Amino acid sequence: MSQKAQIGVTGLAVMGRNLARNFARHGHTVAVHNRSYGRTKELVDQFGHEGTFIPAESAEDFVAALERPRRVVIMVKAGPATDAVIEEFAPLLEEGDMLIDAGNAHYADTRRREAALKAKGLHFVGMGVSGGEEGALHGPSIMPGGPRESYDALGPLLEDIAAKVDGEPCCTHVGPDGAGHFVKMVHNGIEYADMQLIAEAYDLLRQVGGLSPQEIATTFGEWNSGRLGSYLIEITAEVLKQTDASTGRPFVDIVLDQAEQKGTGRWTVQAALDLGVPVSGIAESVFARALSGGADVRKAAADAGLPGPSAGAEHAGGDLRADVEQALFASKIVAYAQGFQQIQAASKEYGWEIDPGAMAKIWRAGCIIRAKFLDFIKQAYDKQPSLTTLLVDDYFLDAVSGAQDAWRRVVVTAAQQGIPAPGFASALAYYDGLRAKRLPAALIQGQRDFFGAHTYHRVDKEGSFHTLWATDDRTEVDA
């Protein structure tokens, strides 16, 4: 075979197919392969005019079609399917070749795979890709991890197909082994929180403000032109405008209110627990989806007639829409702050040396959580790379402090009217927890020492101490 491909894609469902087309559209020769050859042939028949594809029926033909170092993009379902593809292709590759997992893999699996393939002289790149099928085709946000030397050979192709902001690609080397997939996981966790907060804003405007979906769509459209401008706000307005063709009712009213999830939100919360990082906003969004999907439990509660407030109080503020906008923006800042803190904690734990400002930069376009205020996040970390929390940066400090009165009014109104707003409430509680001069954790430490002799520290002297609670005088001793 005289012509060689610069890159290959195996797994040609929608995402894999669109990534292959994106590479081809940018002038790269692309080898394409799928377990069933019919899907490979279909891609070439439908889109062969977009660029140069080399279809391969077998794994051997696919590998033979690639120039060295071979770059094999795997786009299959995360988990055992990915391991199966790796086991099929790794024996066919040579030292220095690379396998690139572009699926939503768990970062721990990526670390395991990277270590195993490194021992065989192969490079494994765990690569987060955000933007859905449209992003894959027109320009996603790309978060590749793995060895730095892999990025030297792979990066130019990825930067070519990535989304651009002012000519800058939304792609950078994130860090070693599982760093890329970890950052993509946290991206998805922030996405969960953002969507939940938007849903709560909609619910309050509808139930408290009495606005119709069309009126709320107009409100979200206005917000999208301001500081809340983002992909998720934009598409929310579009969803709320939609009318169901068969009933004439608002689309949002004919959709079953049971949100689904694929696992990355749960992974984010689980990883945060392991790292000891409070991502309460993300956690509440995951639990809210779980509650919505608990049809049997919700039915039992409805059948039992769980009572709500005796009479709904009116919103204490003057302008509900203005207050909800403030609460939404402040709570969104908290969600991002928690996500970036988690990335920084993992970077320290695993020695990844992730640049948080660079992550904000590559999320500005292509991805689901792209938003105007990511520029301010980048600026915050550019000014202070070791920033402990976004909430102490001048821009975000001013934003949340300016929003807090409205934020509190919104949370109070939700509680008084019996409208669940766990995202808004948990974000506010987190904010108050950070600013508190003293937390009741002192009492918890006393309890732990009482029943388990877990010891405690004092505010007035160094060391660990234990109180002999069972003695009459409850003597304190050094632990």
Disulfide bonds with the S-S distance in Angstrom:
none
